[in-house]
């Protein structure tokens, strides 16, 4: 059973595939850079569902924060560089300094601020390696929902009625319960 952030860090450190990804991302030297969302969540849910094999994930989300260069083309260049390092990884790189525009929100102040505004608390997570191979975990809403297999909207999505439909549509589209049958989905009440 996973109960602490330290146990999550140990679990990730013991996973060679995850560590190879984190090392590749660190080598890019992107500002305020994190590997986030399903990369972390899926690993934890797989372990809590006692799976021996990794569930497939559609992409590995890499985010960074660079307000000095908002050109989306740079994100594609970073993806290509990462594919050169690890070609079998489905990379998705986004500069959170511009993503507020796409998400119709106020500007984010950092990558962690963007993570805090992800739709689900169990997905609002990020990890990175520092230069000394220390694994850093950010979980702006804590880890309790994640380790208790609960899918709940982040405060941003419960406080903004326009965002409720996005959360509900995402839950339906992702269909996580078909992969991890023990999770409990919390819906936003109108």
RAQUISUL-V196716 format. One record per residue. N is the residue number from 1. RES is the residue in one small letter. OMEGA is omega in whole degrees, -180 to 180 (* if undefined). D_LAST is the distance of its C-alpha to the last C-alpha in whole Angstrom. Layout:
# RAQUISUL-V196716
n:N res:RES omega:OMEGA d_last:D_LAST
n:N res:RES omega:OMEGA d_last:D_LAST
This chain:
# RAQUISUL-V196716
n:1 res:x omega:179 d_last:35
n:2 res:x omega:-177 d_last:33
n:3 res:x omega:-174 d_last:32
n:4 res:x omega:175 d_last:33
n:5 res:x omega:179 d_last:33
n:6 res:x omega:178 d_last:37
n:7 res:x omega:176 d_last:37
n:8 res:x omega:179 d_last:34
n:9 res:x omega:179 d_last:37
n:10 res:x omega:180 d_last:40
n:11 res:x omega:179 d_last:38
n:12 res:x omega:-180 d_last:38
n:13 res:x omega:-179 d_last:41
n:14 res:x omega:-178 d_last:42
n:15 res:x omega:-176 d_last:41
n:16 res:x omega:180 d_last:43
n:17 res:x omega:-179 d_last:41
n:18 res:x omega:-179 d_last:39
n:19 res:x omega:177 d_last:41
n:20 res:x omega:178 d_last:43
n:21 res:x omega:-180 d_last:40
n:22 res:x omega:178 d_last:39
n:23 res:x omega:178 d_last:43
n:24 res:x omega:-179 d_last:43
n:25 res:x omega:179 d_last:40
n:26 res:x omega:-178 d_last:42
n:27 res:x omega:-180 d_last:45
n:28 res:x omega:-180 d_last:43
n:29 res:x omega:177 d_last:43
n:30 res:x omega:-178 d_last:40
n:31 res:x omega:176 d_last:39
n:32 res:x omega:-170 d_last:36
n:33 res:x omega:-178 d_last:35
n:34 res:x omega:166 d_last:33
n:35 res:x omega:-167 d_last:33
n:36 res:x omega:172 d_last:29
n:37 res:x omega:-174 d_last:26
n:38 res:x omega:177 d_last:27
n:39 res:x omega:-180 d_last:31
n:40 res:x omega:-176 d_last:30
n:41 res:x omega:-176 d_last:27
n:42 res:x omega:178 d_last:29
n:43 res:x omega:-178 d_last:32
n:44 res:x omega:-180 d_last:30
n:45 res:x omega:177 d_last:28
n:46 res:x omega:-180 d_last:32
n:47 res:x omega:-180 d_last:34
n:48 res:x omega:175 d_last:31
n:49 res:x omega:176 d_last:31
n:50 res:x omega:178 d_last:35
n:51 res:x omega:177 d_last:36
n:52 res:x omega:-179 d_last:39
n:53 res:x omega:180 d_last:38
n:54 res:x omega:172 d_last:36
n:55 res:x omega:180 d_last:33
n:56 res:x omega:176 d_last:33
n:57 res:x omega:-175 d_last:31
n:58 res:x omega:179 d_last:30
n:59 res:x omega:173 d_last:31
n:60 res:x omega:-176 d_last:32
n:61 res:x omega:175 d_last:30
n:62 res:x omega:178 d_last:33
n:63 res:x omega:175 d_last:31
n:64 res:x omega:-177 d_last:34
n:65 res:x omega:-180 d_last:34
n:66 res:x omega:-179 d_last:36
n:67 res:x omega:-179 d_last:36
n:68 res:x omega:-179 d_last:39
n:69 res:x omega:-174 d_last:39
n:70 res:x omega:-178 d_last:36
n:71 res:x omega:-179 d_last:37
n:72 res:x omega:179 d_last:35
n:73 res:x omega:178 d_last:39
n:74 res:x omega:179 d_last:39
n:75 res:x omega:179 d_last:37
n:76 res:x omega:177 d_last:38
n:77 res:x omega:178 d_last:41
n:78 res:x omega:177 d_last:40
n:79 res:x omega:-180 d_last:39
n:80 res:x omega:178 d_last:42
n:81 res:x omega:179 d_last:44
n:82 res:x omega:177 d_last:42
n:83 res:x omega:177 d_last:43
n:84 res:x omega:179 d_last:46
n:85 res:x omega:-179 d_last:46
n:86 res:x omega:-173 d_last:44
n:87 res:x omega:-177 d_last:44
n:88 res:x omega:-179 d_last:42
n:89 res:x omega:178 d_last:39
n:90 res:x omega:-174 d_last:36
n:91 res:x omega:170 d_last:35
n:92 res:x omega:-176 d_last:33
n:93 res:x omega:180 d_last:33
n:94 res:x omega:174 d_last:31
n:95 res:x omega:-177 d_last:32
n:96 res:x omega:176 d_last:29
n:97 res:x omega:178 d_last:31
n:98 res:x omega:-173 d_last:30
n:99 res:x omega:178 d_last:27
n:100 res:x omega:-180 d_last:24
n:101 res:x omega:179 d_last:26
n:102 res:x omega:-177 d_last:25
n:103 res:x omega:178 d_last:21
n:104 res:x omega:-179 d_last:21
n:105 res:x omega:171 d_last:21
n:106 res:x omega:-179 d_last:23
n:107 res:x omega:174 d_last:26
n:108 res:x omega:178 d_last:27
n:109 res:x omega:-177 d_last:29
n:110 res:x omega:175 d_last:30
n:111 res:x omega:-180 d_last:30
n:112 res:x omega:175 d_last:28
n:113 res:x omega:177 d_last:26
n:114 res:x omega:179 d_last:25
n:115 res:x omega:180 d_last:24
n:116 res:x omega:-178 d_last:22
n:117 res:x omega:171 d_last:20
n:118 res:x omega:-175 d_last:20
n:119 res:x omega:-174 d_last:16
n:120 res:x omega:178 d_last:17
n:121 res:x omega:-178 d_last:19
n:122 res:x omega:179 d_last:21
n:123 res:x omega:-179 d_last:22
n:124 res:x omega:-176 d_last:23
n:125 res:x omega:174 d_last:26
n:126 res:x omega:176 d_last:30
n:127 res:x omega:174 d_last:33
n:128 res:x omega:175 d_last:37
n:129 res:x omega:173 d_last:40
n:130 res:x omega:-175 d_last:42
n:131 res:x omega:179 d_last:46
n:132 res:x omega:-179 d_last:47
n:133 res:x omega:174 d_last:45
n:134 res:x omega:179 d_last:43
n:135 res:x omega:-179 d_last:39
n:136 res:x omega:179 d_last:37
n:137 res:x omega:171 d_last:33
n:138 res:x omega:179 d_last:30
n:139 res:x omega:-174 d_last:27
n:140 res:x omega:180 d_last:25
n:141 res:x omega:180 d_last:22
n:142 res:x omega:-178 d_last:25
n:143 res:x omega:-174 d_last:26
n:144 res:x omega:179 d_last:25
n:145 res:x omega:179 d_last:22
n:146 res:x omega:-175 d_last:24
n:147 res:x omega:175 d_last:27
n:148 res:x omega:177 d_last:25
n:149 res:x omega:-180 d_last:23
n:150 res:x omega:177 d_last:20
n:151 res:x omega:-179 d_last:17
n:152 res:x omega:176 d_last:15
n:153 res:x omega:173 d_last:13
n:154 res:x omega:180 d_last:16
n:155 res:x omega:179 d_last:15
n:156 res:x omega:-178 d_last:15
n:157 res:x omega:176 d_last:12
n:158 res:x omega:-178 d_last:10
n:159 res:x omega:-177 d_last:11
n:160 res:x omega:-174 d_last:11
n:161 res:x omega:179 d_last:8
n:162 res:x omega:-177 d_last:11
n:163 res:x omega:-177 d_last:12
n:164 res:x omega:-179 d_last:8
n:165 res:x omega:178 d_last:10
n:166 res:x omega:178 d_last:13
n:167 res:x omega:-177 d_last:12
n:168 res:x omega:178 d_last:11
n:169 res:x omega:179 d_last:14
n:170 res:x omega:179 d_last:16
n:171 res:x omega:-179 d_last:16
n:172 res:x omega:-177 d_last:17
n:173 res:x omega:-177 d_last:19
n:174 res:x omega:178 d_last:21
n:175 res:x omega:-177 d_last:21
n:176 res:x omega:-177 d_last:22
n:177 res:x omega:177 d_last:22
n:178 res:x omega:179 d_last:25
n:179 res:x omega:-179 d_last:27
n:180 res:x omega:-170 d_last:26
n:181 res:x omega:-178 d_last:26
n:182 res:x omega:180 d_last:25
n:183 res:x omega:178 d_last:22
n:184 res:x omega:-179 d_last:19
n:185 res:x omega:174 d_last:16
n:186 res:x omega:-179 d_last:13
n:187 res:x omega:176 d_last:9
n:188 res:x omega:-179 d_last:6
n:189 res:x omega:180 d_last:4
n:190 res:x omega:* d_last:0
